[in-house]
Amino acid sequence: MRVLVLGAGFGGLELTTRLSEALGDDAEVTLVDRCDGFVFGFSKLDVMFGRTTASAVEHSYRDLARPGVRFVQAQIQAIDPHGRRVETDAGTLDADILVVALGADLHPEATPGLVEAGHEFYTVAGAFALREVLDRFEGGRVVVGVTSTPFKCPPAPSETALLMDELLRRRGLRERSEIALVMPLRAPIPPSPEASSVLRRTFAERDIAWHPERLVRALDTERRVAVLADGGEMPFDLFLGVPVHRAPQVVLDSGMCVDGWIPVDPLTLETAYPDVYAVGDVTSVGTPKAGVFAERQAGTVADAIIARARGASSSATYDGRGICYLEFGGDRVAKVDVTFRAGHTPAGEFEEASAALAQDKAVFGRSRIGRWFGKEWSVH
């Protein structure tokens, strides 16, 4: 059985690891990604705010050495979901089963003025470059703003505002600074009213201005103001932006998308094409665009593929569950455990920020790197 997995993020790494553990050399698994390594989303903030270095959080795909799995670093040029054939700059790849886990591409250039006058912190390069920018920042008006929906990791803008507050206080610059958070959501974390309530209270305590249900449409580069979709304006000295998210162009060109994303069966992650699955941010499955959801979806797909390889049927279904850690600063982390089910209001539990949960988050990171890359890793 030939399994071709496009994208080596949470979904692709978890899927190929599960297949290797269960099937070994009995399956021919190929994992394709254009990048040469993996970086956790939370590691971007760690580097950005000076907690660690870039080299310490980059995990090279060269370290992947699992039975039955071959990694190919290549640019994907075309996807044929009918024939399960993929054209890359390293050659043509064919499969019996195709899994698309290519995530969402980020487009800071899609927001007028963002590249020229602001900074985005969602790409690895953008977040890493901000470390020097923040080191040089001498205080002033900081705006953390979202430029489109949907966007990955909904808690990240709130975390960034809180960590910015911590950084400025540590450097004695907070009294001469202002921080504003602009988000299109009605609450910081809509699926968790309790987490949202705690965040709003924390924003008030730390004098962070919270602007819900508002979207940044452009930056005026001459006047240094963020122009909002409702016509409002917010002046800034430092703009930290969440850029426009879109499915990769090669996915859009494949014909698999509806309204910009790949529709899938919410229980099995099957697409409209036989033996083609999709997991993670590239789908419209109905859960937030975050790695933990992609990882769990990949587990469901892995169970189906493993059962098929063994000549059995799979009853595994995706349960919509995911956990999310929230950085509050001061080495304190909170956690949301939430489940999304079609036709139901998301249900979840919130654990208040603590040092113990900061350690829990570190264990989460170490365990994934240990499973996926077979190595020890210290989060900070």
N, C-alpha and C positions, 0 to 999 in steps of 0.2 A: 504494500500500500504506500503510495506517494502522497505525502501531506505537505502542502506549500503554505507557509505562514508569512504574510506580508506585514511587517512592522514588529520591532523588538522592544516595545514598551512593556508595561505591566501585563497586558493581555498576551502578547506574543511570547514573552519570557515564561509566564506561568504555563501557557499551553504546551510549549515545547518541552518544558521540564517535566510536566505530568506525563506526556507521551513517552519521553525517554525512560522515566522511572517504571512505567507500566509495560512498555513494549520493547525497549532497547533497540537492538538491531533488526527486530522483526518489522519495523516500519522505517521508511525512508523519509525523514523529516527535514525540510529545508526552511530556514528562517532567513528572511531578507530584510535589510534595513540600509538606508543611505548613510547613516551615521556610523561612527566607529566605536561608540560607547553609549552607556546608559547613565542618566542622572535622575535621581529622585526629584520630584517637584519641590519637596520641602528643603532639599539640599540647595536649591537655587536661593532661597531666602537665607539659609545659613551662610552662604558665600557673600551674598549681597550685604548682609549686616555684620560681616567681619568675624563670624564665629568659627570659620574654617577656611581652607583654601580650595581653589578649583581642583587642583590635582588630587585632593583627598576625597572628592566626591564623584569622580569620574570612574566608571567601571567599564573596562574595555571588553568588547565582544570577542577579542582574541582569547579571553579567558574561558569562553564557553567550550567545554570539551565533554559533551554528554554523549553516551552511546546512541547511535541512530540519528543524531542531529548534526546538520551541516549549516554553518552560518555563511551567508553570502552578502558582502557589502556591495551594494549596487543601487543605482538610481532606477526606479521603476518607470518605464516609459509608456506602457499600455497594459490594460487588464481586459482579458476576454472572459467574462464570467460564464458564457455559454460553453466554451471549450475548456475552461479552467486552465488557460494559458496566459502567461505573463511575459511581456517583453521587457528586458532590462538592458542597461549598457554593458552588462557582463554576459549577455546571451539570453536565449529563450528558456523558460522554465514551464514544465507541464505538471499537472497534478491530478490525482484521483479525487482529492479533497482540497479545496482552497479556503483559507481563512483570511479575511481582510481585517487587520488590526492596525491600520495606518494612522489612527488618531485624527486630530484636527491641525491644519496648518494655520500659522499666525501671520497676520498682515498689518503691521503697524503703518505701512504706506497707505492703507485704505482710509485712514483718518487724517484729513488735511491738517498739516502742521505738527503731527505727533513726532515724526522723524526729525524735523528741524528744531522744534522747541521743547520737546518732552523726551521722556525715556519710558520704554516698556520693560516690564520685569517678568514676563511670562516665558520668553525664550531663554535658553541656557546662556547664549551670548549676551543678551540684554541684561539679565540678572547679574552675570559675572562682571560686566562692564560697570554696573552701578556701584560696585564696591568703591572704586576710586572716586566716582561722582559724590557719593555720600561722605567719603573721607574729606573731600574738599568743601562740602556744603557748610556755610557759616550761619545757617538759620534763615528764617523767612517764612513765606506762605507755601505750604506743601499741600498739593491736591493729589489724592489717590482716586483715579477715575476709571470707570468701565466705559468702553466705547461701542459695544454691541452685545447682543445676545444671540445664541447661548454662549457661555464662556466656561472654561475649565475651572475646576476647583473653586466653587463659589465662596468658601471661607477665606481664600488667599488675600483678597483686597482688605478685609478686616484685619487679618494678621499683619499685613504690611503697615497699616495705619498704627496698630499697637506697637509694633517693633520700631517704627519711625519715632513714635513718642518716647520709647525707652532710649533709643540712640541719642536723641536730642537732650533728654534729661541727663544722661550720663556725661555728655560733653558740655553741659551748662548752657545750652542754647535754647532750651524749651521756652523760657519766658519771652524771648524775642521772636518766637515762631508761632505759626498757626497750622493746624492740620485739619483737612476736610476730606471726608470720604463720600464719593458720589457713586451710587449704584442704582441700576434699574429695578432691583428687587424691592418688594414692600418691606422686607425684613432682612437682616444680615444673613440669616440661614433659614429660609422659609419652612423647610421640613421639620425644624426643631424650634417651636415657640420658646421653650425654656432657654436654649442656647442663644436665641436672638434677644431675649429679654436681658440675659446676663451681659451680652455684648453691648446693647444699648446703654445699660447702666454703667458699664466700664467706659464707654465713650464719653458719657457725661462726666464721670469722675476724673477722666484724664483730659478733659476739655478738647475732645475731638468732635468736630462738627459732622453730624450724620445727615446725609441728604438722600433719602430713599426715593425710589421710583423716578430717578432722573438719569439721563444718559449724556455723556460727552460726545458731541458730534464733530468738533474741530478745535484746534488750538490756533488762536490768532498770534502769529509769530512776532508781529511788531508790538502789539499792546501787551503781550504775555498774559492773555486771558483764555480760559477754557470756555468754549461756546457750547451751551447745553441744547438738547433737542427741544426743550420748551421755550427757547429764546433767552434764557437766563445766561449770565456770565459769571465766571469766578476767576479773579486774578491769581496768579501763581508766580513763585520764584523757582519752584521745583515741581514738575508734573510727573507722576508715576502712573503709567497707563496700562490697562488691560486691553490688548489690541483685538482687532476683528478676528474672529475664528471662522474658518471655512473648511469643508472637507477638501482633502488634497485634490488638485486639478485632475490628476490621473484617475481618481475615483469618480469625479464628476463626469469625465469624458467616457467612462466605461458604461454609462447608462444605468448604473445600479441605484442611483440616488433619486429620491422623491423629496421635493422641497429642500434640497441641499444636503441631505444625509441619507444613509442607507437604511431603509426600513427592514426590520427583522421580526420574526416571531418572538414575542417577549419572553417566552418560556424556553425555547430551544435555540434561539439566536440564528436560526436558518433564514436565509434570504429567499427571494423569489426564484433563485436559480438552483437547480439540483446540485447537491454536494458542495454548495458554497455557503459559508457562514461569515458573519461579521460580528466583531466584539469591540467594545470600548467607545471612545469619543466619536468615531466615524459613523456611529449608528444613531437612530432616533428611537432607541429602545425605551426611553422614558425615565431613566435614572440620570442623576447629575453626571457631567463629564469629568470623571475623576478616576485615577488609576485603580483604586480599590474595587470599583465596580467592574472595570475591565478585567481585573484579575479573577473575580468571582464568575463573571460570564465565561471566561476562558476555561474555568474548571468544568462548567456545564458542557461546553463543546468537547473538552478532553474526554469526559465520561462517554459521550456519544461515539467519538472516534475509537476509543479503546474497546467499547462493546462491539462495535462493527468489526474491528480487527480480529476479535475473538469469536466472531460468528454469533454474537448474542444481540439482544435488543437493549436499549437504554431507556430507563424511566426518569433519568435525571432532568430536572428543570431548574431554570434560574429563579432564585427566590427574591432578587431585588435588594438584598441586604448589603450594607457597606458601613465601615467605620471611618470616621474622619477626626483627625487630631487638629486642635486649634491652639496656635501659639499666642500666649497672653503676655509674653515677656517675663523677665525675672526668673527664667528657668522654670516656668510654670506652664503646663499644657492641659487643655481640656479635651474631652472626647465626646463625639456624637455617634451613636449607633442607631442607624435608621434603615427602615425597609420600605421599598417602593413596590407596590403591586398595582397592576392595571385596574382602574376602576375604584381604587381605594385611596383614602387620604394617607400620605406617608406617616408612618408611626415609628417612633424612636425614643431613645433614652439619652439623657445628657449627664455627663459627669463633670463636676466643677474642676477648674484648673488646679493642678497640684504638681509638686515635684515628682510624686510617684508616677503620674501619667507621663511626665517627661521621660522617665525611664522606660515606661511602657512603649512609648513612641520609638525610643532608641532600639528596643528589642524588636519591634516591628521591622525597622529598617535592616538591622543585622540579620534577622531571620530570612528576609527575602534575598539579600545578597548571598547569604550562605547557601540557600537552595538553588538560586539561579546561576550563580557564578562559582560556587564551591570554594569560597574564601571567607576568611574572617574580615570584619570591617567595623571600625569605630565611627559612629555617626558624626561626632565632632572631633 
